[in-house]
């Protein structure tokens, strides 16, 4: 469901969207991950979901549980 320039989404798509994001009306500034992975996306904000197929495989950075980009609610 879309409300103006913002759209509701799943958590998987939220963490992989290279564009403006917000949670509970507040702007969210946090890491962006390639869809379905724990690899950090460090490219431009292009308003699209980022997939691993588009990645430069030589420069992928995997986020581990103890890194500054890991949130406890994302780990089982």
mmCIF file as gemmi writes it, N, C-alpha and C atoms, coordinates in Angstrom:
data_model
loop_
_atom_site.group_PDB
_atom_site.id
_atom_site.type_symbol
_atom_site.label_atom_id
_atom_site.label_alt_id
_atom_site.label_comp_id
_atom_site.label_asym_id
_atom_site.label_entity_id
_atom_site.label_seq_id
_atom_site.pdbx_PDB_ins_code
_atom_site.Cartn_x
_atom_site.Cartn_y
_atom_site.Cartn_z
_atom_site.occupancy
_atom_site.B_iso_or_equiv
_atom_site.pdbx_formal_charge
_atom_site.auth_seq_id
_atom_site.auth_asym_id
_atom_site.pdbx_PDB_model_num
ATOM 1 N N . UNK Axp A 1 ? 0.838 -1.183 0 1 0 ? 1 A 1
ATOM 2 C CA . UNK Axp A 1 ? 0 0 0 1 0 ? 1 A 1
ATOM 3 C C . UNK Axp A 1 ? 0.881 1.243 0 1 0 ? 1 A 1
ATOM 4 N N . UNK Axp A 2 ? 0.645 2.128 -0.894 1 0 ? 2 A 1
ATOM 5 C CA . UNK Axp A 2 ? 1.45 3.334 -1.011 1 0 ? 2 A 1
ATOM 6 C C . UNK Axp A 2 ? 0.732 4.524 -0.392 1 0 ? 2 A 1
ATOM 7 N N . UNK Axp A 3 ? 1.498 5.355 0.301 1 0 ? 3 A 1
ATOM 8 C CA . UNK Axp A 3 ? 0.956 6.595 0.864 1 0 ? 3 A 1
ATOM 9 C C . UNK Axp A 3 ? 1.852 7.737 0.406 1 0 ? 3 A 1
ATOM 10 N N . UNK Axp A 4 ? 1.518 8.332 -0.709 1 0 ? 4 A 1
ATOM 11 C CA . UNK Axp A 4 ? 2.342 9.407 -1.251 1 0 ? 4 A 1
ATOM 12 C C . UNK Axp A 4 ? 3.644 8.864 -1.809 1 0 ? 4 A 1
ATOM 13 N N . UNK Axp A 5 ? 4.765 9.423 -1.321 1 0 ? 5 A 1
ATOM 14 C CA . UNK Axp A 5 ? 6.071 8.978 -1.785 1 0 ? 5 A 1
ATOM 15 C C . UNK Axp A 5 ? 6.617 7.795 -0.994 1 0 ? 5 A 1
ATOM 16 N N . UNK Axp A 6 ? 5.895 7.349 0.016 1 0 ? 6 A 1
ATOM 17 C CA . UNK Axp A 6 ? 6.349 6.256 0.869 1 0 ? 6 A 1
ATOM 18 C C . UNK Axp A 6 ? 5.478 5.029 0.643 1 0 ? 6 A 1
ATOM 19 N N . UNK Axp A 7 ? 6.028 3.862 0.836 1 0 ? 7 A 1
ATOM 20 C CA . UNK Axp A 7 ? 5.289 2.612 0.645 1 0 ? 7 A 1
ATOM 21 C C . UNK Axp A 7 ? 5.603 1.646 1.782 1 0 ? 7 A 1
ATOM 22 N N . UNK Axp A 8 ? 4.615 0.877 2.199 1 0 ? 8 A 1
ATOM 23 C CA . UNK Axp A 8 ? 4.854 -0.172 3.173 1 0 ? 8 A 1
ATOM 24 C C . UNK Axp A 8 ? 5.588 -1.308 2.482 1 0 ? 8 A 1
ATOM 25 N N . UNK Axp A 9 ? 6.424 -2.007 3.24 1 0 ? 9 A 1
ATOM 26 C CA . UNK Axp A 9 ? 7.249 -3.055 2.642 1 0 ? 9 A 1
ATOM 27 C C . UNK Axp A 9 ? 7.571 -4.131 3.662 1 0 ? 9 A 1
ATOM 28 N N . UNK Axp A 10 ? 8.168 -5.221 3.205 1 0 ? 10 A 1
ATOM 29 C CA . UNK Axp A 10 ? 8.629 -6.267 4.115 1 0 ? 10 A 1
ATOM 30 C C . UNK Axp A 10 ? 9.996 -5.881 4.667 1 0 ? 10 A 1
ATOM 31 N N . UNK Axp A 11 ? 10.387 -6.504 5.758 1 0 ? 11 A 1
ATOM 32 C CA . UNK Axp A 11 ? 11.689 -6.184 6.348 1 0 ? 11 A 1
ATOM 33 C C . UNK Axp A 11 ? 12.832 -6.547 5.41 1 0 ? 11 A 1
ATOM 34 N N . UNK Axp A 12 ? 12.693 -7.63 4.645 1 0 ? 12 A 1
ATOM 35 C CA . UNK Axp A 12 ? 13.737 -8.025 3.706 1 0 ? 12 A 1
ATOM 36 C C . UNK Axp A 12 ? 13.938 -6.971 2.624 1 0 ? 12 A 1
ATOM 37 N N . UNK Axp A 13 ? 12.861 -6.439 2.097 1 0 ? 13 A 1
ATOM 38 C CA . UNK Axp A 13 ? 12.983 -5.398 1.079 1 0 ? 13 A 1
ATOM 39 C C . UNK Axp A 13 ? 13.442 -4.083 1.697 1 0 ? 13 A 1
ATOM 40 N N . UNK Axp A 14 ? 13.018 -3.792 2.913 1 0 ? 14 A 1
ATOM 41 C CA . UNK Axp A 14 ? 13.423 -2.558 3.591 1 0 ? 14 A 1
ATOM 42 C C . UNK Axp A 14 ? 14.936 -2.486 3.722 1 0 ? 14 A 1
ATOM 43 N N . UNK Axp A 15 ? 15.545 -3.577 4.153 1 0 ? 15 A 1
ATOM 44 C CA . UNK Axp A 15 ? 16.996 -3.565 4.385 1 0 ? 15 A 1
ATOM 45 C C . UNK Axp A 15 ? 17.787 -3.573 3.089 1 0 ? 15 A 1
ATOM 46 N N . UNK Axp A 16 ? 17.113 -3.822 1.946 1 0 ? 16 A 1
ATOM 47 C CA . UNK Axp A 16 ? 17.79 -3.88 0.645 1 0 ? 16 A 1
ATOM 48 C C . UNK Axp A 16 ? 17.392 -2.748 -0.288 1 0 ? 16 A 1
ATOM 49 N N . UNK Axp A 17 ? 16.695 -1.758 0.226 1 0 ? 17 A 1
ATOM 50 C CA . UNK Axp A 17 ? 16.242 -0.644 -0.609 1 0 ? 17 A 1
ATOM 51 C C . UNK Axp A 17 ? 17.26 0.483 -0.555 1 0 ? 17 A 1
ATOM 52 N N . UNK Axp A 18 ? 17.803 0.84 -1.694 1 0 ? 18 A 1
ATOM 53 C CA . UNK Axp A 18 ? 18.81 1.905 -1.784 1 0 ? 18 A 1
ATOM 54 C C . UNK Axp A 18 ? 18.113 3.229 -2.051 1 0 ? 18 A 1
ATOM 55 N N . UNK Axp A 19 ? 17.457 3.732 -1.044 1 0 ? 19 A 1
ATOM 56 C CA . UNK Axp A 19 ? 16.738 4.993 -1.149 1 0 ? 19 A 1
ATOM 57 C C . UNK Axp A 19 ? 16.335 5.457 0.232 1 0 ? 19 A 1
ATOM 58 N N . UNK Axp A 20 ? 15.536 6.494 0.3 1 0 ? 20 A 1
ATOM 59 C CA . UNK Axp A 20 ? 15.086 7.02 1.583 1 0 ? 20 A 1
ATOM 60 C C . UNK Axp A 20 ? 14.174 6.01 2.267 1 0 ? 20 A 1
ATOM 61 N N . UNK Axp A 21 ? 14.417 5.789 3.571 1 0 ? 21 A 1
ATOM 62 C CA . UNK Axp A 21 ? 13.623 4.846 4.352 1 0 ? 21 A 1
ATOM 63 C C . UNK Axp A 21 ? 13.215 5.515 5.657 1 0 ? 21 A 1
ATOM 64 N N . UNK Axp A 22 ? 12.103 5.052 6.21 1 0 ? 22 A 1
ATOM 65 C CA . UNK Axp A 22 ? 11.693 5.557 7.519 1 0 ? 22 A 1
ATOM 66 C C . UNK Axp A 22 ? 10.961 4.454 8.274 1 0 ? 22 A 1
ATOM 67 N N . UNK Axp A 23 ? 11.009 4.565 9.592 1 0 ? 23 A 1
ATOM 68 C CA . UNK Axp A 23 ? 10.321 3.631 10.486 1 0 ? 23 A 1
ATOM 69 C C . UNK Axp A 23 ? 9.503 4.467 11.453 1 0 ? 23 A 1
ATOM 70 N N . UNK Axp A 24 ? 8.21 4.191 11.532 1 0 ? 24 A 1
ATOM 71 C CA . UNK Axp A 24 ? 7.338 4.928 12.452 1 0 ? 24 A 1
ATOM 72 C C . UNK Axp A 24 ? 7.343 6.42 12.212 1 0 ? 24 A 1
ATOM 73 N N . UNK Axp A 25 ? 7.468 6.814 10.975 1 0 ? 25 A 1
ATOM 74 C CA . UNK Axp A 25 ? 7.467 8.233 10.628 1 0 ? 25 A 1
ATOM 75 C C . UNK Axp A 25 ? 8.813 8.918 10.771 1 0 ? 25 A 1
ATOM 76 N N . UNK Axp A 26 ? 9.799 8.233 11.345 1 0 ? 26 A 1
ATOM 77 C CA . UNK Axp A 26 ? 11.129 8.804 11.542 1 0 ? 26 A 1
ATOM 78 C C . UNK Axp A 26 ? 12.059 8.337 10.42 1 0 ? 26 A 1
ATOM 79 N N . UNK Axp A 27 ? 12.862 9.24 9.91 1 0 ? 27 A 1
ATOM 80 C CA . UNK Axp A 27 ? 13.828 8.893 8.868 1 0 ? 27 A 1
ATOM 81 C C . UNK Axp A 27 ? 14.804 7.868 9.436 1 0 ? 27 A 1
ATOM 82 N N . UNK Axp A 28 ? 15.048 6.813 8.674 1 0 ? 28 A 1
ATOM 83 C CA . UNK Axp A 28 ? 15.975 5.754 9.08 1 0 ? 28 A 1
ATOM 84 C C . UNK Axp A 28 ? 17.27 5.915 8.3 1 0 ? 28 A 1
ATOM 85 N N . UNK Axp A 29 ? 18.354 6.049 9.035 1 0 ? 29 A 1
ATOM 86 C CA . UNK Axp A 29 ? 19.68 6.104 8.421 1 0 ? 29 A 1
ATOM 87 C C . UNK Axp A 29 ? 20.437 4.902 8.946 1 0 ? 29 A 1
ATOM 88 N N . UNK Axp A 30 ? 20.634 3.938 8.1 1 0 ? 30 A 1
ATOM 89 C CA . UNK Axp A 30 ? 21.304 2.72 8.527 1 0 ? 30 A 1
ATOM 90 C C . UNK Axp A 30 ? 21.847 1.975 7.333 1 0 ? 30 A 1
ATOM 91 N N . UNK Axp A 31 ? 22.432 0.808 7.593 1 0 ? 31 A 1
ATOM 92 C CA . UNK Axp A 31 ? 23.07 0.057 6.519 1 0 ? 31 A 1
ATOM 93 C C . UNK Axp A 31 ? 22.065 -0.46 5.496 1 0 ? 31 A 1
ATOM 94 N N . UNK Axp A 32 ? 22.547 -0.652 4.287 1 0 ? 32 A 1
ATOM 95 C CA . UNK Axp A 32 ? 21.773 -1.252 3.2 1 0 ? 32 A 1
ATOM 96 C C . UNK Axp A 32 ? 22.499 -2.541 2.835 1 0 ? 32 A 1
ATOM 97 N N . UNK Axp A 33 ? 21.742 -3.629 2.71 1 0 ? 33 A 1
ATOM 98 C CA . UNK Axp A 33 ? 22.313 -4.928 2.395 1 0 ? 33 A 1
ATOM 99 C C . UNK Axp A 33 ? 21.803 -5.414 1.052 1 0 ? 33 A 1
ATOM 100 N N . UNK Axp A 34 ? 22.631 -6.186 0.343 1 0 ? 34 A 1
ATOM 101 C CA . UNK Axp A 34 ? 22.149 -6.833 -0.872 1 0 ? 34 A 1
ATOM 102 C C . UNK Axp A 34 ? 21.019 -7.774 -0.487 1 0 ? 34 A 1
ATOM 103 N N . UNK Axp A 35 ? 19.989 -7.834 -1.313 1 0 ? 35 A 1
ATOM 104 C CA . UNK Axp A 35 ? 18.788 -8.603 -1.008 1 0 ? 35 A 1
ATOM 105 C C . UNK Axp A 35 ? 19.11 -10.066 -0.685 1 0 ? 35 A 1
ATOM 106 N N . UNK Axp A 36 ? 18.603 -10.524 0.465 1 0 ? 36 A 1
ATOM 107 C CA . UNK Axp A 36 ? 18.762 -11.907 0.882 1 0 ? 36 A 1
ATOM 108 C C . UNK Axp A 36 ? 20.14 -12.269 1.4 1 0 ? 36 A 1
ATOM 109 N N . UNK Axp A 37 ? 20.982 -11.269 1.676 1 0 ? 37 A 1
ATOM 110 C CA . UNK Axp A 37 ? 22.342 -11.539 2.15 1 0 ? 37 A 1
ATOM 111 C C . UNK Axp A 37 ? 22.676 -10.654 3.344 1 0 ? 37 A 1
ATOM 112 N N . UNK Axp A 38 ? 23.851 -10.875 3.894 1 0 ? 38 A 1
ATOM 113 C CA . UNK Axp A 38 ? 24.414 -9.983 4.907 1 0 ? 38 A 1
ATOM 114 C C . UNK Axp A 38 ? 25.621 -9.251 4.341 1 0 ? 38 A 1
ATOM 115 N N . UNK Axp A 39 ? 25.614 -9.034 3.029 1 0 ? 39 A 1
ATOM 116 C CA . UNK Axp A 39 ? 26.676 -8.269 2.378 1 0 ? 39 A 1
ATOM 117 C C . UNK Axp A 39 ? 26.255 -6.81 2.286 1 0 ? 39 A 1
ATOM 118 N N . UNK Axp A 40 ? 27.12 -5.945 2.752 1 0 ? 40 A 1
ATOM 119 C CA . UNK Axp A 40 ? 26.853 -4.516 2.815 1 0 ? 40 A 1
ATOM 120 C C . UNK Axp A 40 ? 26.898 -3.876 1.434 1 0 ? 40 A 1
ATOM 121 N N . UNK Axp A 41 ? 25.882 -3.087 1.109 1 0 ? 41 A 1
ATOM 122 C CA . UNK Axp A 41 ? 25.839 -2.32 -0.142 1 0 ? 41 A 1
ATOM 123 C C . UNK Axp A 41 ? 26.389 -0.936 0.156 1 0 ? 41 A 1
ATOM 124 N N . UNK Axp A 42 ? 27.347 -0.5 -0.63 1 0 ? 42 A 1
ATOM 125 C CA . UNK Axp A 42 ? 27.958 0.807 -0.41 1 0 ? 42 A 1
ATOM 126 C C . UNK Axp A 42 ? 27.884 1.694 -1.653 1 0 ? 42 A 1
ATOM 127 N N . UNK Axp A 43 ? 26.92 1.433 -2.5 1 0 ? 43 A 1
ATOM 128 C CA . UNK Axp A 43 ? 26.772 2.2 -3.73 1 0 ? 43 A 1
ATOM 129 C C . UNK Axp A 43 ? 25.852 3.393 -3.555 1 0 ? 43 A 1
ATOM 130 N N . UNK Axp A 44 ? 25.483 4 -4.661 1 0 ? 44 A 1
ATOM 131 C CA . UNK Axp A 44 ? 24.632 5.191 -4.621 1 0 ? 44 A 1
ATOM 132 C C . UNK Axp A 44 ? 23.183 4.853 -4.275 1 0 ? 44 A 1
ATOM 133 N N . UNK Axp A 45 ? 22.471 5.839 -3.746 1 0 ? 45 A 1
ATOM 134 C CA . UNK Axp A 45 ? 21.044 5.684 -3.491 1 0 ? 45 A 1
ATOM 135 C C . UNK Axp A 45 ? 20.331 5.877 -4.821 1 0 ? 45 A 1
ATOM 136 N N . UNK Axp A 46 ? 19.747 4.797 -5.339 1 0 ? 46 A 1
ATOM 137 C CA . UNK Axp A 46 ? 19.128 4.856 -6.659 1 0 ? 46 A 1
ATOM 138 C C . UNK Axp A 46 ? 17.628 4.569 -6.631 1 0 ? 46 A 1
ATOM 139 N N . UNK Axp A 47 ? 17.061 4.374 -5.429 1 0 ? 47 A 1
ATOM 140 C CA . UNK Axp A 47 ? 15.631 4.134 -5.326 1 0 ? 47 A 1
ATOM 141 C C . UNK Axp A 47 ? 15.201 2.762 -5.793 1 0 ? 47 A 1
ATOM 142 N N . UNK Axp A 48 ? 16.114 1.778 -5.734 1 0 ? 48 A 1
ATOM 143 C CA . UNK Axp A 48 ? 15.814 0.419 -6.19 1 0 ? 48 A 1
ATOM 144 C C . UNK Axp A 48 ? 16.247 -0.586 -5.128 1 0 ? 48 A 1
ATOM 145 N N . UNK Axp A 49 ? 15.7 -1.807 -5.235 1 0 ? 49 A 1
ATOM 146 C CA . UNK Axp A 49 ? 16.21 -2.909 -4.419 1 0 ? 49 A 1
ATOM 147 C C . UNK Axp A 49 ? 17.541 -3.329 -5.014 1 0 ? 49 A 1
ATOM 148 N N . UNK Axp A 50 ? 18.528 -3.575 -4.174 1 0 ? 50 A 1
ATOM 149 C CA . UNK Axp A 50 ? 19.835 -3.984 -4.678 1 0 ? 50 A 1
ATOM 150 C C . UNK Axp A 50 ? 19.98 -5.495 -4.556 1 0 ? 50 A 1
ATOM 151 N N . UNK Axp A 51 ? 20.375 -6.116 -5.649 1 0 ? 51 A 1
ATOM 152 C CA . UNK Axp A 51 ? 20.536 -7.565 -5.652 1 0 ? 51 A 1
ATOM 153 C C . UNK Axp A 51 ? 22.007 -7.923 -5.809 1 0 ? 51 A 1
ATOM 154 N N . UNK Axp A 52 ? 22.352 -9.095 -5.33 1 0 ? 52 A 1
ATOM 155 C CA . UNK Axp A 52 ? 23.737 -9.546 -5.347 1 0 ? 52 A 1
ATOM 156 C C . UNK Axp A 52 ? 24.264 -9.72 -6.768 1 0 ? 52 A 1
ATOM 157 N N . UNK Axp A 53 ? 23.384 -9.947 -7.729 1 0 ? 53 A 1
ATOM 158 C CA . UNK Axp A 53 ? 23.823 -10.104 -9.118 1 0 ? 53 A 1
ATOM 159 C C . UNK Axp A 53 ? 24.475 -8.834 -9.654 1 0 ? 53 A 1
ATOM 160 N N . UNK Axp A 54 ? 24.116 -7.695 -9.088 1 0 ? 54 A 1
ATOM 161 C CA . UNK Axp A 54 ? 24.664 -6.41 -9.535 1 0 ? 54 A 1
ATOM 162 C C . UNK Axp A 54 ? 25.973 -6.061 -8.83 1 0 ? 54 A 1
ATOM 163 N N . UNK Axp A 55 ? 26.37 -6.869 -7.866 1 0 ? 55 A 1
ATOM 164 C CA . UNK Axp A 55 ? 27.516 -6.543 -7.015 1 0 ? 55 A 1
ATOM 165 C C . UNK Axp A 55 ? 28.841 -6.78 -7.711 1 0 ? 55 A 1
ATOM 166 N N . UNK Axp A 56 ? 29.81 -5.982 -7.307 1 0 ? 56 A 1
ATOM 167 C CA . UNK Axp A 56 ? 31.198 -6.229 -7.685 1 0 ? 56 A 1
ATOM 168 C C . UNK Axp A 56 ? 31.711 -7.238 -6.669 1 0 ? 56 A 1
ATOM 169 N N . UNK Axp A 57 ? 31.771 -8.498 -7.056 1 0 ? 57 A 1
ATOM 170 C CA . UNK Axp A 57 ? 32.069 -9.588 -6.125 1 0 ? 57 A 1
ATOM 171 C C . UNK Axp A 57 ? 33.429 -9.431 -5.43 1 0 ? 57 A 1
ATOM 172 N N . UNK Axp A 58 ? 34.351 -8.713 -6.025 1 0 ? 58 A 1
ATOM 173 C CA . UNK Axp A 58 ? 35.667 -8.542 -5.428 1 0 ? 58 A 1
ATOM 174 C C . UNK Axp A 58 ? 35.642 -7.621 -4.213 1 0 ? 58 A 1
ATOM 175 N N . UNK Axp A 59 ? 34.617 -6.801 -4.076 1 0 ? 59 A 1
ATOM 176 C CA . UNK Axp A 59 ? 34.595 -5.808 -3.001 1 0 ? 59 A 1
ATOM 177 C C . UNK Axp A 59 ? 33.46 -6.015 -2.002 1 0 ? 59 A 1
ATOM 178 N N . UNK Axp A 60 ? 32.884 -7.198 -1.926 1 0 ? 60 A 1
ATOM 179 C CA . UNK Axp A 60 ? 31.793 -7.448 -0.993 1 0 ? 60 A 1
ATOM 180 C C . UNK Axp A 60 ? 32.298 -7.479 0.443 1 0 ? 60 A 1
ATOM 181 N N . UNK Axp A 61 ? 31.538 -6.848 1.344 1 0 ? 61 A 1
ATOM 182 C CA . UNK Axp A 61 ? 31.865 -6.872 2.767 1 0 ? 61 A 1
ATOM 183 C C . UNK Axp A 61 ? 30.727 -7.566 3.495 1 0 ? 61 A 1
ATOM 184 N N . UNK Axp A 62 ? 31.033 -8.729 4.082 1 0 ? 62 A 1
ATOM 185 C CA . UNK Axp A 62 ? 30.003 -9.452 4.812 1 0 ? 62 A 1
ATOM 186 C C . UNK Axp A 62 ? 29.923 -8.906 6.226 1 0 ? 62 A 1
ATOM 187 N N . UNK Axp A 63 ? 28.701 -8.653 6.682 1 0 ? 63 A 1
ATOM 188 C CA . UNK Axp A 63 ? 28.481 -8.146 8.029 1 0 ? 63 A 1
ATOM 189 C C . UNK Axp A 63 ? 28.336 -9.331 8.966 1 0 ? 63 A 1
ATOM 190 N N . UNK Axp A 64 ? 29.119 -9.326 10.003 1 0 ? 64 A 1
ATOM 191 C CA . UNK Axp A 64 ? 29.08 -10.398 10.992 1 0 ? 64 A 1
ATOM 192 C C . UNK Axp A 64 ? 28.306 -9.93 12.223 1 0 ? 64 A 1
ATOM 193 N N . UNK Axp A 65 ? 27.938 -10.866 13.063 1 0 ? 65 A 1
ATOM 194 C CA . UNK Axp A 65 ? 27.088 -10.59 14.223 1 0 ? 65 A 1
ATOM 195 C C . UNK Axp A 65 ? 27.67 -9.524 15.156 1 0 ? 65 A 1
ATOM 196 N N . UNK Axp A 66 ? 28.971 -9.446 15.27 1 0 ? 66 A 1
ATOM 197 C CA . UNK Axp A 66 ? 29.58 -8.51 16.208 1 0 ? 66 A 1
ATOM 198 C C . UNK Axp A 66 ? 29.996 -7.182 15.575 1 0 ? 66 A 1
ATOM 199 N N . UNK Axp A 67 ? 29.534 -6.893 14.362 1 0 ? 67 A 1
ATOM 200 C CA . UNK Axp A 67 ? 29.925 -5.641 13.707 1 0 ? 67 A 1
ATOM 201 C C . UNK Axp A 67 ? 28.965 -4.512 14.076 1 0 ? 67 A 1
ATOM 202 N N . UNK Axp A 68 ? 29.356 -3.293 13.739 1 0 ? 68 A 1
ATOM 203 C CA . UNK Axp A 68 ? 28.512 -2.144 14.063 1 0 ? 68 A 1
ATOM 204 C C . UNK Axp A 68 ? 27.225 -2.115 13.248 1 0 ? 68 A 1
ATOM 205 N N . UNK Axp A 69 ? 27.125 -2.902 12.168 1 0 ? 69 A 1
ATOM 206 C CA . UNK Axp A 69 ? 25.922 -2.924 11.349 1 0 ? 69 A 1
ATOM 207 C C . UNK Axp A 69 ? 24.971 -4.051 11.721 1 0 ? 69 A 1
ATOM 208 N N . UNK Axp A 70 ? 25.352 -4.885 12.684 1 0 ? 70 A 1
ATOM 209 C CA . UNK Axp A 70 ? 24.512 -6.023 13.072 1 0 ? 70 A 1
ATOM 210 C C . UNK Axp A 70 ? 23.557 -5.597 14.189 1 0 ? 70 A 1
ATOM 211 N N . UNK Axp A 71 ? 22.301 -5.919 14.026 1 0 ? 71 A 1
ATOM 212 C CA . UNK Axp A 71 ? 21.301 -5.626 15.031 1 0 ? 71 A 1
ATOM 213 C C . UNK Axp A 71 ? 20.818 -6.935 15.624 1 0 ? 71 A 1
ATOM 214 N N . UNK Axp A 72 ? 20.678 -6.996 16.947 1 0 ? 72 A 1
ATOM 215 C CA . UNK Axp A 72 ? 20.355 -8.247 17.628 1 0 ? 72 A 1
ATOM 216 C C . UNK Axp A 72 ? 19.053 -8.866 17.131 1 0 ? 72 A 1
ATOM 217 N N . UNK Axp A 73 ? 18.103 -8.068 16.688 1 0 ? 73 A 1
ATOM 218 C CA . UNK Axp A 73 ? 16.828 -8.62 16.241 1 0 ? 73 A 1
ATOM 219 C C . UNK Axp A 73 ? 16.914 -9.29 14.87 1 0 ? 73 A 1
ATOM 220 N N . UNK Axp A 74 ? 18.045 -9.208 14.201 1 0 ? 74 A 1
ATOM 221 C CA . UNK Axp A 74 ? 18.218 -9.843 12.903 1 0 ? 74 A 1
ATOM 222 C C . UNK Axp A 74 ? 18.896 -11.199 13.002 1 0 ? 74 A 1
ATOM 223 N N . UNK Axp A 75 ? 19.297 -11.595 14.193 1 0 ? 75 A 1
ATOM 224 C CA . UNK Axp A 75 ? 20.04 -12.841 14.362 1 0 ? 75 A 1
ATOM 225 C C . UNK Axp A 75 ? 19.23 -13.804 15.213 1 0 ? 75 A 1
ATOM 226 N N . UNK Axp A 76 ? 19.138 -15.045 14.754 1 0 ? 76 A 1
ATOM 227 C CA . UNK Axp A 76 ? 18.401 -16.068 15.508 1 0 ? 76 A 1
ATOM 228 C C . UNK Axp A 76 ? 19.28 -16.747 16.523 1 0 ? 76 A 1
